[in-house]
Amino acid sequence: MIRLSPRDLPGSAGQDSTWSNPAKISRKVRELAHRSHRALKADAKPHVPVSSGSEESRQDLRDLRIQLARLQQKIHALGLGGLVPWIDALKRLVETRLNSTEKEELG
């Protein structure tokens, strides 16, 4: 019997292999959905005085926006039609919230 390690399998190296595995895509969708929910819920609280936590929150939203953009590209590229409206709307929500927090900082 031949035994192969995961690194011996075709397409197992590199970032693209992550996106060809349905379980990994599903895990990434759940992770980013959960992070987005927490970030949007936390930032939706009534206006709280700006603190060092605000900058941390904005940085989290920026990171989330980048990761959502990558996931959005992959979902569109893979033609996962059922997820397209969801990822597009979620990315817009995060971008809107990030833009409003940055405007509050300047204003």
N, C-alpha and C positions, 0 to 999 in steps of 0.2 A: 504494500500500500504506500502511495506517495503522499507525503505530508507537505503542505505549503504554508508558509507563514503569510500573514496579511500583506507584507511588503513584496512578496513574490507574485501576488495576483496582479493581472493586468489592470491598469488604471487606478491602482491603489495609492500611488504617489501623487502628491500635489493637491492643490486646493480644489481642482475641478472634480476630483473623485468624491469629495464630500457632497457635491450637488447632484451626483448621479445615483446616490443611495437614498431611496425613499425614507428610510428610518431616520437618516441624518437630517434630511430636509424637514421632516415632520418635527424632529426635536428642535431645530432652529426656529421653525414657525412658532412652536409653543413657547420657547425661551423668549423670543422677541415680543410675542403677544403679551406675555406676563410682565416683562420689563416695561413695555409701553403702558400697560394698564397701571402699574405702580407709579411710573413717572407722571402720567397724565393726572392720575388721581391725587398725587401729592402736590402737584403744581396747581390744581384746581381749588385748593383751599383759599379762603378769603385772604385778601392782601395782608401779608405778614411783613414786617419791616425787613429790609434787605440785610442779609447777614452773610457770613462766610459760607453757610450752607447753600445760599442762592447760587453762588458761583459753582459749587459742586453739582448742584441740580442742573445748571445750564450745561456744564461739561458732560454730564450723564446724557442729557438730551442730544447734545452734539454727537456723542459716540453712538447713541441709539439711531440717530438720523443716518449716519454712515452705514451702520449695519443693515438698517432697513433698506437703504438704497441698493446695497449688494444683493440682498434677498429679493428685492423687486426685480432687479435685472435678471437674476436666475429664474425666477418664476415666469417672467415674460419669455425668456429664452427657451425654457423647457415647455412652454405652452400649457402651463397648468391653469387653464381657463377659470376654474372655480375659485382660485386664490387671487386672480388678478384684481378684481374690484376691492377685495379685502386689503391687500397689501398697498394698493394705490391710496385708498382712504386712510389707512393707518399712517402711512408716510406723510400724507397731507396734515393729519391731526398733529403729529409730532413737530413738523415744520412750523405750523401755525403757532403752537405753544412756545416753541423755541424763539420764534420771531417776536412774540408778545413779551416774553421775559427779557429779551435783549432790549426792546423798546422801553420797558419799564425801568431798566437799569440806566438808560440814557436820559429818560424823561424825569 
